[in-house]
Amino acid sequence: MGLNRIFFLTFAMFLILWGVFAYSSESRPSNRTVQQIEKQITELENMKRGYEARALRHENQAERLQFDDQTYLETRRHNELAEENRAKAAAVQKEIDRLQEEKRKLTGSAK
């Protein structure tokens, strides 16, 4: 009977300590999570810059071709590609904003 009591007391203490540790780890953000979010934000910012650069290239090409009557369709296609890349950059920016908000919530800092 004494051995069972020691086992149950040890097990109860283990559960209490595990509960305290689990609660404290949930209340503060882990650096790993914040670092992962920062890494994702950096990758998305690079992706956004790429889309914006492609859009600018297509816009420049469309401007060069717009005065040539024979390249109307090509000019139009470059304008469409520029619009698509701008839309992709805007979508990436929305994701960046969402991740920054998530990061702000995790760190608890108000902007």
Buried (B, 14 or more C-beta within 10 A) or exposed (E): EEEEEEEEEEEEEEEEEEEEEEEEEEEEBEEEEBEEBEEBBEEBEEBBEBBBEBBEBBBEBBEEBBEEEEBEEBBEBBBEBBEBBBEBBEEBBEBBEEBBEBBEEBEEEEE
